[in-house]
C-alpha cells in the first residue's frame, strides 16, 4: 500500500472515530426507569407536606406531568417524559407566616436530537443530545399554579398544593 493511500485510510478511520465519539446511544436502562428522586437538606423540614407538580405541554397536548411530595426544604428528581427525554427538576421551598411559599427551582432537560430523515430514535442507534436549563423563583399560595416557561410550542407549569388539602379528593 502506498504511503498516500495509508494516509487517506488513516484519515478516514480518524474521521469516522471522531464522528462516532460525538454521538451516544439511548441507554436501555433509561427506558426502564420510572423516576429517581431524593431529598436531602440536613434535616430541615417544613411544617406541612406539600405536593409540587410540574406539567409540560407541547402545542396544548400533555407531554408529561410529574408530582413530588415534599416535607423538606430541598427536593431533586430526574424522570423521563413521554418521549423518553430526561427531565431534571430541583428546588427549594420556603414557607412564610402568611401562607405563601417561595419555590426556587431549576429545570433541566436532555433532549434527543433527530433529523427528520432519521425518524424515531432506536435503542442502540447513535443519537445526539442537547441540554436545556431554566432557573428562577416564584411565590405561590397552596392551590395556585403558574406558567414558568413558554416558547413557541412548549409550556412548563408549576403547581403547589398542601397534602392535607387533597385528602378525600
Order of alpha helices (4+ residues) and beta strands (2+ residues): alpha-beta-alpha-beta-beta-beta-beta-beta-beta-beta-beta-beta-alpha
